[in-house]
């Protein structure tokens, strides 16, 4: 069902008033409406670069500066441009959309109402919405908000002189991200996945750089290359981890999933992870696709039945799936190994192999019992797997650790892998003999890539059953490699349904925190929901995490190093060069790029920059994200040396020849800055946009400079007018960094920690769910013990436990 009847695609963000037409922004139009490219370009760029900034300037002038009489001068230019541009077309409908943005503010400002006679301005629903937001205060209701915003800069709107054909011709290389991308025969089709994060926790910086951020950088870069890209991810919501977290928080598994899915979404949005779709695995399509793969494996005789010795807690009266049991690792003696994997040595284990196992719920020692399960017959699929791996690893870009981990699995010989679990929260097994069981999360979870894509588009098979046309990139940390290189491919090979298998498996090592591990419980390290509380911009976080990305070996986050890299590489190197280049144009040449007469020294620099650009492209094509970043910084370093040697600030005060030399150096520098804005886009998207805004770069640069082997051309020719130039970065001070380091070191002071109230709330939640008595008693015992430890840590003597007995 189409939300908006006259839109050809099925989904469009829209406001549905009780009466009247559907309302939606021009940005939504440009993504969804089938317009001519001319109108799409015009409407999209006009709204983003002219109308909204001008409206913000008008509001600032009228409300903050109290100069309402001058507002018409500000708005007259963009309104004339809009009227002139659209009057040549049959676009009354589109004109109304633009005017909707302006109606109430312009009416209150007393500006040119005759230009706002469009249908949108008269809609009662728009007027009602504005009244509700402003609460009868008019524009004064926005004063507090506007006072907190930066002072908006004025921007000249040039007269529209181009014909639709001319605009179309200039815009052929501009790539727009479509609402639903499908593979195209004449393009390189890139399918990017990031390992699905567990829904039961908050991701820390290591999780973010290992999966979603690395995948985001590559998908952004791929679009700059002109490739057709689909980037999907979502929360992994089934399994023991979710059940365990639900018990801890006194919630149902679904409530836990809803809570943490929202947390993950908000974190990734703040980090500007540009998914095409961020979904989840608890969907009907997940059940349908997973069960289809299961039945195909069953039909093709790639499943086995066997009896498994399993740990069972008699106290809790339940089988203990992998994450409900902890003990000593049989391989490395790590004391907190889980029942499926050891976090220290990375080896996969069976829960019954643990030494001194404990039930994670009640801390009792479980017993070993038998249970019948289904297994994926990996040995039967081993020859197919090896043939596929030989081809994929030789033709694709697999990281060294991914190859090594996969080879170690094959060297040891594959063994049947259990795909079912004795749980309630999971995708149900459709086989009648196993109807009380669910799929094991590592059989089920990777299928989430398929179901998430299916929730994005009904034509998901064009991506996932199309190996000749689609290249699949998997991004993950190294602990996820065997499931993506062995288990999941075997499931798809055994299904024999022409599935797209991974071509490029990109795995990072681990990111540590100040040479230790991240720990939410101990307050050690920065987690995703905390980063924005530091007042350090998102782009700086992105830059530093990518700068120390653990590509070949483990790396470490360090506050001191973050400050050093920000102050030296961003502020003094990159930011300094771009700011100087722009400022020379505004200060010495009245805001217009001067004519350039290239000498041998200039050509040498341009050749060096072109070489750095080629190295950047070659490395990024191979997903060497950290190494590619160094070439961006090399270019700005060359630029700073070039400016320093040629001293345009001195030459501008000398004779004509020297002034011409200053102009050439300035023009070359500002064009290099334009190139840097494009190269920075995958790493620091906001900074990239800011640079392009300040230099008033043409939109075409974002879609042309990284095509082929790189196209470093003069994008800002003589006479090009730049915008207002301002510093891009701020210095991180020593005392600020020390305070943050202490805050996230695990040495936080917990004032007024109401452990008694927390314990009571925990017990109330468990009782409300009618939990077993043993579980409630275990939680009370644990919390009382924690209270005792906190008292001892304060140097006090714990009070004796109250004696039970009848009241007298």
C-alpha positions in Angstrom: 0.0 0.0 0.0 1.4 3.4 -1.0 1.3 6.0 1.8 1.2 8.8 -0.8 -1.1 7.8 -3.7 0.7 9.8 -6.5 4.2 8.6 -5.5 5.5 5.6 -7.5 7.6 4.2 -4.6 5.8 2.6 -1.7 7.3 4.5 1.3 7.8 8.2 1.7 8.2 10.1 5.0 5.1 12.2 5.2 2.9 14.2 7.6 -0.7 13.1 7.3 -3.1 15.9 8.5 -6.7 15.0 9.3 -7.8 16.7 6.1 -6.1 17.9 3.0 -3.1 16.6 1.0 0.0 14.8 2.3 2.9 17.0 3.4 6.6 16.2 3.1 9.8 18.0 2.8 11.6 18.8 -0.5 14.5 16.6 0.7 12.1 13.7 0.8 10.9 14.6 -2.7 14.4 14.5 -4.1 14.8 10.9 -2.7 11.5 9.6 -3.7 9.6 11.4 -6.5 10.2 10.5 -10.1 11.2 14.0 -11.3 13.4 15.1 -14.2 17.1 15.3 -13.0 17.0 19.1 -13.6 14.1 19.6 -11.1 15.6 17.2 -8.7 18.9 18.9 -8.6 17.3 22.3 -8.5 14.9 21.6 -5.6 17.4 19.6 -3.6 20.3 22.0 -3.8 18.1 25.1 -3.4 16.4 23.8 -0.2 19.7 22.7 1.3 22.0 25.5 0.3 19.8 28.6 -0.1 16.3 28.5 1.3 16.9 27.1 4.7 20.1 29.1 5.4 18.4 32.3 4.2 15.4 31.6 6.4 17.7 31.0 9.4 19.4 34.3 8.7 16.1 36.1 8.4 14.9 34.6 11.7 18.1 35.6 13.4 17.8 39.1 12.1 14.2 39.5 13.2 14.2 37.7 16.5 17.7 38.1 17.9 18.8 41.4 16.3 15.3 42.8 16.3 15.7 44.1 12.7 12.4 42.9 11.2 12.3 45.7 8.7 15.4 44.4 6.9 14.2 40.9 6.5 12.7 41.3 3.1 16.1 42.2 1.7 17.5 38.9 2.9 14.6 36.8 1.5 14.1 38.6 -1.8 17.0 37.0 -3.5 16.2 33.3 -2.9 12.5 33.9 -3.5 13.2 35.5 -6.9 15.5 32.7 -7.7 12.9 30.1 -6.8 10.2 31.9 -8.7 12.4 32.4 -11.8 13.7 28.8 -11.8 10.3 27.1 -11.4 8.2 29.4 -13.5 9.6 27.9 -16.7 8.2 24.5 -15.7 4.8 23.2 -14.9 5.7 23.0 -11.2 3.0 24.7 -9.1 2.9 21.6 -6.9 6.7 21.8 -6.3 6.7 25.5 -5.7 4.1 25.0 -3.0 6.4 22.6 -1.2 9.2 25.2 -1.0 6.8 27.8 0.2 5.6 25.6 3.0 9.0 26.0 4.6 8.7 29.8 4.5 5.0 30.5 5.2 4.7 31.2 8.9 8.0 32.8 9.4 7.6 35.2 6.4 4.0 36.0 7.4 5.2 37.0 10.9 8.1 38.9 9.5 5.8 41.0 7.2 7.8 40.1 4.1 6.5 39.7 0.5 3.3 37.9 1.0 2.3 38.2 -2.6 4.9 35.6 -3.4 3.3 33.1 -1.0 0.0 32.7 -2.7 0.6 29.0 -3.3 -1.7 26.3 -2.1 0.7 25.3 0.7 0.6 28.7 2.4 -3.2 28.4 2.8 -3.4 25.0 4.4 -5.1 25.1 7.7 -3.1 22.1 8.9 0.2 24.0 8.4 -1.1 27.0 10.4 -2.3 24.7 13.2 1.0 23.0 13.4 2.9 26.2 13.6 0.6 27.6 16.3 1.1 24.4 18.3 4.9 24.7 18.1 5.1 28.4 18.8 2.4 28.3 21.5 0.9 31.6 20.5 4.2 33.5 21.1 4.9 34.1 17.5 8.6 34.2 16.5 9.6 35.2 20.0 8.9 31.5 21.0 12.0 30.7 19.0 14.3 33.3 20.6 16.0 31.1 23.1 16.7 28.5 20.5 18.1 31.0 18.0 20.3 32.6 20.6 22.1 29.3 21.1 22.8 28.9 17.4 25.9 30.2 15.6 25.5 33.6 13.9 24.3 32.6 10.4 26.4 33.9 7.5 24.9 35.7 4.5 25.3 33.9 1.2 24.7 35.5 -2.2 22.2 33.8 -4.5 23.1 34.1 -8.1 20.5 34.6 -10.8 19.4 31.5 -12.5 20.6 31.7 -16.1 21.1 28.0 -16.9 18.7 26.0 -19.0 17.6 22.6 -17.9 19.8 21.0 -20.5 22.9 22.9 -19.2 22.2 21.9 -15.6 21.6 18.3 -16.7 24.9 18.3 -18.6 26.9 19.6 -15.7 25.3 17.2 -13.3 25.7 13.8 -15.0 28.4 12.7 -12.6 26.5 13.7 -9.5 25.5 10.5 -7.6 22.3 10.6 -5.5 21.6 7.9 -3.0 18.4 6.3 -4.0 15.6 5.2 -1.6 16.0 1.6 -2.7 19.2 0.6 -4.5 19.2 -2.5 -6.7 22.0 -4.1 -8.6 22.7 -2.5 -12.0 24.2 -4.3 -15.0 26.4 -1.5 -16.1 27.8 -0.7 -12.6 30.0 -2.3 -9.9 27.5 -3.4 -7.3 28.8 -3.4 -3.7 26.9 -5.1 -0.9 28.3 -4.0 2.5 27.4 -5.6 5.8 28.6 -4.9 9.3 28.6 -7.7 11.9 25.3 -7.5 13.7 25.8 -6.1 17.2 24.3 -8.0 20.1 21.2 -6.1 21.3 21.9 -6.8 25.0 24.6 -4.2 25.5 25.9 -0.8 24.6 28.7 -0.8 22.1 32.1 0.6 23.1 34.7 2.3 20.9 36.3 -1.0 20.0 32.9 -2.4 18.8 32.3 0.7 16.8 35.6 0.8 14.9 35.7 -2.9 14.4 32.4 -3.1 12.6 30.0 -0.2 11.8 32.5 2.7 11.4 34.8 0.8 9.2 31.9 -0.4 7.0 30.5 3.2 6.9 33.8 4.6 5.7 34.1 2.0 2.9 30.5 2.4 1.8 30.8 6.2 1.6 34.1 5.8 -0.3 32.4 3.4 -2.7 29.7 5.9 -3.5 32.4 8.5 -4.3 33.9 6.0 -6.7 30.6 5.8 -8.5 29.8 2.3 -7.5 26.2 1.1 -6.7 26.2 0.4 -2.9 23.8 -1.1 -0.4 24.9 -0.9 3.2 22.8 -2.9 5.8 23.2 -3.8 9.4 20.9 -4.3 12.4 20.7 -5.7 16.0 21.2 -9.4 16.7 18.3 -9.9 19.1 17.8 -13.7 19.6 19.6 -16.1 21.9 20.9 -16.6 25.4 22.5 -13.2 25.6 19.1 -11.5 25.3 17.4 -13.9 27.8 20.3 -13.4 30.2 20.0 -9.6 30.0 16.2 -9.7 30.4 16.7 -11.6 33.7 19.3 -9.1 34.9 17.0 -6.1 34.2 13.7 -7.7 35.1 12.3 -7.2 31.7 10.9 -9.5 29.0 13.3 -10.4 26.1 11.2 -8.3 23.7 11.4 -5.3 26.0 15.1 -5.7 26.2 15.3 -5.8 22.4 13.2 -2.7 21.9 15.2 -0.8 24.6 18.7 -1.6 23.2 17.8 -1.4 19.6 16.8 2.2 20.2 20.1 2.8 22.1 22.2 1.3 19.3 20.3 3.3 16.6 20.8 6.5 18.5 24.6 5.8 19.0 25.1 5.0 15.3 23.1 8.1 14.2 25.4 10.3 16.4 28.5 8.7 14.9 27.0 9.4 11.4 26.9 5.8 10.4 25.1 6.1 7.0 23.2 2.8 6.8 20.8 2.3 3.9 18.9 0.3 6.4 19.4 -0.6 10.1 17.1 -3.4 11.0 16.7 -6.2 13.5 16.5 -10.0 13.5 13.2 -10.4 15.5 11.1 -10.2 12.4 8.7 -12.4 10.4 11.0 -12.3 7.4 13.9 -13.7 9.6 11.7 -16.7 10.5 10.7 -17.3 6.9 14.2 -17.1 5.4 15.9 -19.0 8.2 13.4 -21.8 8.1 13.7 -22.0 4.3 17.4 -22.4 4.5 16.9 -25.0 7.2 14.5 -27.1 5.1 16.8 -26.8 2.1 19.7 -28.2 4.2 17.5 -30.9 5.5 16.3 -31.8 1.9 19.9 -31.9 0.7 21.0 -34.2 3.6 23.4 -31.7 5.2 21.8 -32.0 8.7 22.5 -34.6 11.4 20.7 -35.6 14.5 22.7 -36.4 17.6 22.4 -36.5 21.4 24.4 -33.8 23.2 25.7 -33.8 26.7 24.5 -30.5 28.1 24.8 -28.7 31.4 21.6 -28.4 33.4 21.0 -26.4 36.5 18.8 -28.4 38.9 18.3 -25.4 41.1 16.9 -23.3 38.2 15.3 -26.4 36.5 16.6 -25.6 33.1 19.3 -26.5 30.5 22.0 -24.0 30.5 22.7 -22.7 27.0 26.2 -21.3 26.3 25.9 -17.8 27.8 24.1 -19.1 31.0 27.3 -20.8 32.1 30.8 -19.6 33.0 33.9 -21.4 34.1 37.6 -21.9 33.5 38.7 -22.2 29.9 40.1 -25.7 29.2 42.6 -24.2 26.7 44.1 -21.1 28.4 42.7 -21.3 32.0 40.9 -18.0 31.7 38.6 -18.0 34.7 35.6 -16.2 33.1 35.2 -18.2 29.9 31.6 -18.5 28.5 30.0 -21.8 27.5 30.5 -21.1 23.8 33.8 -19.2 23.5 36.7 -17.9 25.5 37.2 -14.1 25.2 40.8 -14.4 26.1 42.2 -17.0 23.7 39.3 -16.9 21.2 38.8 -20.6 21.0 35.3 -22.0 20.5 34.3 -24.5 23.3 31.4 -26.6 24.4 30.0 -25.8 27.8 30.6 -29.3 29.2 34.4 -28.7 28.6 34.5 -25.9 31.1 36.3 -26.5 34.3 34.5 -25.6 37.5 31.3 -24.5 35.6 28.7 -22.3 37.3 25.2 -21.4 36.5 25.3 -17.6 35.7 21.8 -17.2 37.3 22.2 -18.8 40.7 25.9 -19.6 40.8 25.2 -23.3 41.6 27.2 -26.1 40.0 25.2 -27.6 37.1 25.1 -31.3 36.2 25.5 -33.0 32.8 22.4 -34.3 31.1 21.5 -35.5 27.5 19.4 -33.6 24.9 18.8 -34.4 21.2 19.9 -31.7 18.7 20.4 -31.0 15.1 23.8 -30.4 13.5 25.1 -28.9 10.3 27.2 -31.6 8.7 30.3 -29.4 8.0 32.6 -32.4 7.1 30.2 -33.2 4.2 30.4 -29.6 3.0 34.2 -29.3 3.4 35.2 -29.9 -0.2 32.7 -27.4 -1.5 33.8 -24.9 1.1 37.5 -25.3 0.3 36.9 -24.8 -3.4 34.9 -21.7 -2.8 37.5 -20.4 -0.3 40.4 -20.9 -2.7 38.6 -18.7 -5.3 37.3 -16.0 -2.8 40.6 -15.5 -0.9 42.7 -15.4 -4.1 40.5 -12.9 -6.0 39.0 -10.9 -3.1 40.5 -8.7 -0.4 40.5 -10.8 2.8 42.5 -9.5 5.7 45.5 -11.6 6.8 43.9 -12.5 10.1 40.7 -13.7 8.3 42.7 -16.0 6.1 44.7 -17.3 9.0 41.8 -18.0 11.3 39.9 -19.7 8.5 42.9 -21.9 7.6 43.3 -22.9 11.2 39.7 -24.2 11.2 40.3 -26.2 8.0 43.7 -27.5 9.2 42.1 -29.0 12.3 39.3 -30.6 10.2 35.7 -29.5 10.3 33.3 -31.1 12.8 29.5 -31.1 12.8 28.2 -27.9 14.4 25.1 -27.8 16.5 22.4 -25.4 15.1 19.7 -25.8 17.8 19.3 -24.7 21.4 17.0 -25.5 24.3 15.7 -21.9 24.6 12.4 -20.0 24.2 13.7 -16.8 22.7 14.8 -17.5 19.1 13.7 -18.5 15.7 11.6 -21.7 16.1 12.9 -24.9 14.5 10.1 -26.0 12.1 10.9 -29.7 12.4 8.1 -31.5 14.3 10.7 -33.6 16.3 12.4 -30.4 17.5 9.5 -28.0 18.0 10.5 -27.1 21.5 13.8 -25.8 20.3 15.1 -22.7 18.6 18.0 -22.1 16.2 21.4 -21.5 17.7 22.2 -17.8 17.3 25.3 -18.4 15.1 23.2 -20.3 12.6 20.4 -17.8 12.8 22.2 -14.4 13.2 24.1 -14.2 9.9 20.8 -14.9 8.1 19.8 -11.6 9.6 21.7 -9.9 6.8 19.3 -11.4 4.3 16.1 -10.7 6.4 17.2 -7.2 7.1 17.6 -6.6 3.4 14.2 -8.2 2.8 12.7 -5.8 5.2 14.3 -3.0 3.2 13.2 -4.2 -0.2 11.0 -7.0 -1.5 13.6 -7.5 -4.2 16.3 -8.6 -1.7 17.1 -11.7 -3.8 18.6 -9.4 -6.5 21.4 -8.7 -3.9 21.6 -12.0 -2.1 21.0 -14.5 -4.9 23.1 -12.8 -7.5 26.8 -13.7 -7.2 27.7 -12.8 -10.8 26.7 -9.2 -10.3 27.2 -8.5 -6.6 30.4 -8.2 -4.6 29.9 -8.8 -0.9 32.0 -7.1 1.8 31.7 -8.4 5.4 33.1 -6.1 8.2 33.8 -7.5 11.6 36.2 -8.0 14.5 38.4 -11.1 14.3 36.4 -13.2 16.8 33.5 -13.3 14.3 35.6 -14.6 11.4 34.9 -18.4 11.6 31.1 -17.9 11.6 31.4 -15.7 8.4 34.1 -17.7 6.6 33.1 -21.3 7.5 29.7 -21.8 9.2 27.5 -19.3 7.3 29.0 -20.0 3.9 28.5 -23.8 4.5 24.8 -23.0 5.4 24.4 -21.2 2.1 26.4 -23.7 0.0 24.3 -26.5 1.4 21.1 -24.7 0.7 22.0 -24.8 -3.0 20.0 -21.7 -3.9 22.5 -19.5 -5.7 23.3 -17.4 -2.7 25.8 -14.5 -2.8 28.8 -15.5 -0.7 31.4 -13.2 0.8 34.0 -11.9 -1.7 35.9 -9.7 0.7 36.1 -10.5 4.5 37.5 -7.5 6.4 38.4 -8.2 10.0 40.1 -6.0 12.5 42.1 -6.9 15.5 41.1 -5.6 18.9 41.1 -2.0 20.1 42.0 -1.8 23.8 41.5 1.1 26.2 44.6 2.6 27.7 46.3 -0.8 27.5 43.4 -2.6 29.2 40.0 -3.9 28.2 36.8 -2.0 28.0 34.4 -2.8 30.9 31.0 -1.3 31.4 30.6 -2.8 34.8 33.9 -1.4 36.1 33.4 2.0 34.4 36.5 1.5 32.2 36.5 3.0 28.7 34.3 5.1 26.5 31.0 3.5 25.3 29.0 4.8 22.4 26.4 6.6 24.5 29.1 8.4 26.4 31.1 9.8 23.5 28.7 12.7 22.8 28.8 13.7 26.5 32.5 14.6 26.2 31.8 17.7 24.0 34.4 16.4 21.5 32.8 16.5 18.0 31.7 13.3 16.3 34.2 13.9 13.4 37.1 14.0 15.8 36.0 10.7 17.3 35.7 9.2 13.9 39.1 10.5 12.8 41.0 9.2 15.8 39.3 5.8 15.8 40.2 5.4 12.1 43.7 6.7 12.7 44.4 4.0 15.3 42.2 1.4 13.6 43.6 -2.1 14.5 44.2 -3.2 10.9 47.2 -5.6 11.4 47.6 -5.8 15.1 45.8 -4.8 18.3 45.9 -1.1 19.0 44.9 1.0 22.0 42.8 4.1 22.6 44.7 6.7 24.5 43.4 10.1 25.7 46.9 11.7 25.5 47.3 10.4 22.0 43.8 11.6 21.0 44.8 15.1 22.2 48.1 14.9 20.3 46.5 13.8 17.1 43.7 16.4 17.3 46.1 19.2 18.0 48.9 18.2 15.6 47.2 16.5 12.7 43.8 18.1 12.7 44.4 21.6 14.1 48.0 22.4 13.1 48.2 20.4 9.9 44.9 19.8 8.1 42.8 22.6 9.6 45.7 25.1 9.4 46.2 24.5 5.7 42.6 24.6 4.6 41.9 27.7 6.8 45.0 29.6 5.4 44.1 28.8 1.8 40.5 30.1 2.3 41.5 33.1 4.3 44.1 34.2 1.7 41.3 34.3 -0.9 39.0 36.4 1.3 41.7 38.6 2.8 43.9 39.3 -0.3 41.5 38.8 -3.2 38.1 40.0 -2.0 36.7 36.5 -1.8 37.4 35.5 -5.4 39.9 32.9 -6.5 42.7 34.7 -8.4 44.2 33.8 -11.8 46.9 31.2 -11.7 50.1 31.1 -13.7 51.8 27.8 -12.9 55.5 27.6 -12.5 57.7 24.4 -12.3 57.4 24.4 -8.5 53.6 24.5 -8.7 53.5 21.6 -11.2 55.8 19.6 -9.0 53.4 20.1 -6.1 50.4 19.2 -8.2 52.1 16.0 -9.4 52.9 15.1 -5.8 49.3 15.7 -4.7 48.1 13.6 -7.7 50.4 10.8 -6.6 49.1 10.9 -3.0 45.5 10.8 -4.4 46.3 7.7 -6.4 47.9 6.0 -3.4 44.8 6.9 -1.3 42.5 5.3 -4.0 44.6 2.2 -4.4 44.7 1.6 -0.6 41.0 2.3 -0.1 40.1 0.0 -3.0 41.9 -2.7 -0.9 40.1 -1.5 2.3 43.3 -0.3 3.9 41.3 2.4 5.7 44.0 3.5 8.2 46.8 3.7 5.7 44.7 5.7 3.3 44.1 8.3 5.9 47.8 9.1 6.1 47.8 10.2 2.5 45.2 12.9 3.2 47.4 14.2 6.0 50.4 14.0 3.7 48.7 16.3 1.1 47.9 19.0 3.7 51.4 18.7 5.0 52.8 19.3 1.5 50.3 22.2 1.2 51.5 23.9 4.4 55.2 23.6 3.3 54.2 25.1 -0.1 52.6 28.1 1.5 55.4 28.5 4.0 58.1 28.6 1.3 56.2 30.9 -1.0 54.9 33.4 1.6 51.9 34.8 -0.2 51.3 37.2 2.7 54.5 39.0 1.8 54.3 38.8 -2.0 50.8 40.4 -1.9 52.4 43.6 -0.7 55.1 43.7 -3.3 55.1 44.4 -7.1 52.9 43.0 -9.8 55.0 39.9 -10.4 55.0 39.0 -6.7 51.2 39.7 -6.4 50.7 37.3 -9.4 52.8 34.7 -7.6 50.7 35.2 -4.4 47.6 34.7 -6.5 48.9 31.5 -8.0 49.9 30.0 -4.6 46.5 31.0 -3.2 44.6 29.5 -6.1 46.6 26.3 -6.1 46.2 25.9 -2.3 42.4 26.5 -2.3 42.0 23.9 -5.1 44.0 21.4 -3.0 41.7 22.2 -0.1 38.7 21.4 -2.3 40.3 18.0 -3.2 40.9 17.3 0.5 37.2 18.0 1.3 36.3 15.1 -1.0 38.9 12.7 0.3 37.9 13.5 3.8 34.2 12.7 3.2 34.3 9.0 4.1 36.2 9.7 7.3 34.8 13.1 8.5 31.5 13.8 6.6 30.6 16.9 8.6 34.0 18.5 8.2 34.0 17.6 4.5 30.7 19.4 4.1 31.9 22.4 6.1 34.9 22.8 3.9 32.8 22.6 0.7 30.4 25.1 2.2 33.2 27.5 3.1 34.8 27.3 -0.3 31.5 27.2 -2.1 32.6 24.1 -4.0 30.5 23.0 -6.9 28.4 19.9 -6.1 30.1 18.0 -9.0 33.4 17.7 -7.1 31.9 15.1 -4.8 31.0 12.8 -7.7 34.0 13.2 -10.0 37.3 13.5 -8.1 37.6 9.9 -7.0 36.5 8.3 -10.2 39.0 6.1 -12.1 42.6 6.7 -10.9 41.6 10.1 -9.4 40.7 13.3 -11.1 42.5 16.2 -9.5 41.3 19.1 -11.6 41.0 22.8 -11.1 37.5 22.9 -9.6 37.7 26.5 -8.3 38.7 28.5 -11.3 39.7 32.2 -11.4 36.7 34.3 -10.3 35.1 31.6 -8.2 33.7 33.2 -5.1 34.2 31.5 -1.8 32.0 31.7 1.3 32.8 32.7 4.9 35.9 30.9 6.1 36.4 29.9 9.8 38.6 27.5 11.7 37.6 23.8 11.4 39.0 22.4 14.7 39.6 23.4 18.3 42.5 22.6 20.5 42.0 19.9 23.2 43.5 21.3 26.4 45.5 19.2 28.8 43.2 19.8 31.8 40.2 18.8 29.7 41.9 15.5 28.6 43.0 14.7 32.2 39.5 15.1 33.5 38.1 12.9 30.8 40.8 10.3 31.4 39.9 10.2 35.1 36.2 10.1 34.3 36.5 6.9 32.2 39.3 5.2 34.1 37.0 3.2 36.5 37.9 5.5 39.4 34.6 7.4 39.3 33.1 8.4 42.6 29.5 7.1 43.1 27.7 9.5 45.3 24.6 8.5 47.2 24.5 5.1 45.5 21.2 3.7 46.7 22.1 0.0 46.7 19.2 -0.8 49.0 16.7 0.8 46.7 18.2 -0.8 43.7 18.0 -4.2 45.4 14.4 -3.7 46.3 13.5 -2.7 42.8 15.3 -5.7 41.3 13.4 -8.0 43.6 10.1 -6.3 42.9 10.6 -6.8 39.1 11.4 -10.5 39.6 8.4 -11.0 41.8 6.1 -9.2 39.4 7.3 -11.7 36.7 6.6 -14.6 39.2 10.2 -15.7 38.9 11.3 -18.8 40.7 12.1 -18.4 44.4 15.7 -19.7 43.8 16.3 -16.9 41.3 15.0 -14.2 43.6 17.1 -15.5 46.5 20.2 -15.6 44.3 19.7 -12.0 43.2 19.2 -10.8 46.8 22.3 -12.7 47.9 24.4 -11.1 45.1 23.2 -7.6 45.8 23.7 -7.9 49.6 27.2 -9.1 48.9 27.8 -6.0 46.6 26.5 -3.8 49.4 28.9 -5.3 51.8 31.8 -4.8 49.4 30.9 -1.1 49.0 30.8 -0.6 52.7 34.2 -2.2 53.1 35.6 -0.1 50.3 34.5 3.0 52.3 36.5 1.7 55.3 33.4 1.0 57.4 32.3 -2.2 59.2 29.3 -3.9 57.6 26.2 -4.2 59.8 25.3 -7.8 60.7 22.6 -9.4 58.7 19.2 -9.2 60.3 18.0 -12.4 62.1 14.8 -13.9 60.8 12.1 -14.6 63.3 8.6 -13.7 64.5 8.0 -10.1 65.7 7.3 -9.8 69.3 
